[in-house]
């Protein structure tokens, strides 16, 4: 868009100043400079009609349903990834017979002996 836009001459005079300001902010090419959704809904343009700032019963119900579905999906994903992680750990830690295989036991034993020596 690069700020190369303008309101159509057929409607520019029918728009409120608040509307023009809000649309101009939303058309900002730099995303971080644009207002957040919360700022838009709490802004002066939407605030001109209080009915727009409040969710209808249907909108509230759908929003609640969407939140619940999102939480279920997140919980399911967390459980699935935890199960997969445990299964992977088990696969990595088991040998052909299903027993854990310790490698270089003698070398590890020798390296850890100093931990058990008495230092009086």
C-alpha positions as CSV (number, residue, x, y, z in Angstrom):
1,X,0.0,0.0,0.0
2,X,2.9,2.3,0.8
3,X,0.6,5.2,1.7
4,X,-0.5,5.6,-2.0
5,X,-4.2,5.5,-1.3
6,X,-7.0,7.9,-0.6
7,X,-10.6,7.9,0.1
8,X,-12.9,7.9,-2.9
9,X,-14.2,11.3,-3.7
10,X,-17.8,10.0,-3.8
11,X,-17.7,9.0,-0.1
12,X,-15.0,11.1,1.5
13,X,-17.5,13.8,2.6
14,X,-19.9,11.2,4.0
15,X,-17.3,9.8,6.4
16,X,-16.8,11.1,9.9
17,X,-13.4,12.5,11.0
18,X,-13.1,9.6,13.5
19,X,-13.6,7.1,10.7
20,X,-11.0,8.7,8.5
21,X,-8.5,8.8,11.3
22,X,-9.1,5.1,12.2
23,X,-8.9,3.9,8.6
24,X,-5.7,6.0,8.0
25,X,-4.1,4.3,11.1
26,X,-5.2,0.9,9.9
27,X,-3.6,1.5,6.4
28,X,-0.2,2.2,8.0
29,X,2.4,0.1,6.0
30,X,4.5,-0.6,9.1
31,X,2.6,-3.4,11.0
32,X,4.0,-2.3,14.4
33,X,2.6,1.2,13.9
34,X,-0.9,0.0,13.3
35,X,-3.4,-0.1,16.2
36,X,-4.2,-3.3,17.9
37,X,-7.7,-4.8,17.7
38,X,-8.3,-3.7,21.2
39,X,-7.3,-0.2,20.4
40,X,-9.7,-0.2,17.4
41,X,-12.7,-1.4,19.4
42,X,-12.0,1.0,22.2
43,X,-11.2,3.9,19.8
44,X,-13.3,6.9,19.1
45,X,-14.8,5.7,15.8
46,X,-16.3,2.4,17.2
47,X,-17.1,4.3,20.5
48,X,-19.4,6.6,18.6
49,X,-22.0,3.7,18.6
50,X,-22.0,1.9,22.0
51,X,-23.8,-1.1,20.4
52,X,-20.7,-1.8,18.3
53,X,-18.5,-2.0,21.4
54,X,-20.6,-4.7,23.1
55,X,-20.8,-8.4,21.9
56,X,-24.2,-9.8,21.1
57,X,-25.4,-12.9,22.8
58,X,-24.5,-15.0,19.7
59,X,-21.1,-13.4,19.5
60,X,-20.4,-14.1,23.2
61,X,-21.5,-17.7,22.8
62,X,-19.4,-18.3,19.7
63,X,-16.4,-16.6,21.4
64,X,-16.8,-18.9,24.5
65,X,-17.1,-21.9,22.3
66,X,-13.9,-21.0,20.3
67,X,-12.0,-20.5,23.6
68,X,-13.1,-23.9,24.9
69,X,-12.2,-25.6,21.6
70,X,-8.8,-23.9,21.6
71,X,-8.1,-25.1,25.2
72,X,-9.2,-28.6,24.4
73,X,-6.9,-28.6,21.3
74,X,-4.0,-27.2,23.4
75,X,-4.4,-29.8,26.1
76,X,-4.7,-32.6,23.6
77,X,-1.6,-31.4,21.8
78,X,0.4,-31.2,25.1
79,X,-0.7,-34.7,26.1
80,X,0.2,-36.1,22.7
81,X,3.6,-34.5,22.6
82,X,4.3,-35.7,26.2
83,X,3.4,-39.3,25.2
84,X,5.6,-39.0,22.1
85,X,8.5,-37.7,24.2
86,X,8.2,-40.5,26.7
87,X,8.0,-43.1,23.9
88,X,11.1,-41.6,22.2
89,X,13.0,-41.7,25.5
90,X,12.1,-45.3,25.9
91,X,13.2,-46.2,22.4
92,X,16.6,-44.5,22.8
93,X,17.2,-46.1,26.2
94,X,16.5,-49.7,25.2
95,X,18.5,-52.3,23.3
96,X,17.3,-55.1,21.1
97,X,15.9,-57.2,24.0
98,X,14.0,-54.2,25.5
99,X,16.6,-53.8,28.3
100,X,18.6,-50.6,28.9
101,X,22.1,-50.9,27.6
102,X,24.9,-49.2,29.6
103,X,27.9,-48.4,27.4
104,X,31.4,-48.1,28.7
105,X,30.5,-49.3,32.2
106,X,34.1,-49.8,33.2
107,X,35.2,-46.4,32.1
108,X,32.3,-44.7,33.9
109,X,33.0,-46.7,37.1
110,X,36.6,-45.7,37.1
111,X,35.7,-42.0,36.5
112,X,33.3,-42.0,39.5
113,X,35.5,-43.8,42.0
114,X,36.9,-40.5,43.4
115,X,33.4,-39.5,44.5
116,X,33.3,-42.3,47.0
117,X,36.8,-42.0,48.5
118,X,37.0,-40.7,52.0
119,X,38.6,-37.3,52.3
120,X,39.4,-37.0,55.9
